[in-house]
Amino acid sequence: MPFRTLIKANKLSGWKCKALKKSKALPEYYVSVESWNFDQHSNCVLYTIEVGVLLKIEQGEYVMIFTFEKRYSQLRSVHKSLRRTFNDPPNLPKFPPKKIIGNLEREFVNERYQQLHDYFSTIPLLFKIEQNQEFKQCFNYQMLYAMWRSGVEASIHNTSLPFQGL
């Protein structure tokens, strides 16, 4: 289960607010690769992913933030699936290349992290990636959508949000 929290929308950094406003999905959301760390147990790099989902309710605008870790191979699998789903579109951003030797070197990982951040912060603005099955699985989109829907329904029925105090 990914870590989650609820914050006021106006507390987000500038680019995340802009990404939410530009989002064509319902619910509006952004994807951000926030950081990376080396997992000694599995001898791989894990990227920390943040997905922010906008919740517009009577009490104001909030963002449900979900954080989880993914390996490069999992993110690459999403990219490959998006290429198939959207017929290899020319405006699909470049995905960081696979590298066998030296893929754990700090300089390379920092560069790959930045490329992944750029990629995943851009593609939701270009495509309806939330409709892609691989994206839904990798980013727990069904659960994110269910939480968003619960928040909207709680607001409509004037009950407390099901995830307050997280």
Secondary structure as UniProt FT lines:
FT   STRAND          3..8
FT   HELIX           9..11
FT   HELIX           14..22
FT   STRAND          29..39
FT   TURN            40..43
FT   STRAND          44..57
FT   TURN            58..59
FT   STRAND          60..71
FT   HELIX           72..85
FT   TURN            86..87
FT   TURN            90..91
FT   TURN            101..104
FT   HELIX           106..126
FT   HELIX           129..131
FT   HELIX           133..138
FT   TURN            139..140
FT   HELIX           141..156
FT   TURN            157..158
FT   TURN            162..165
//
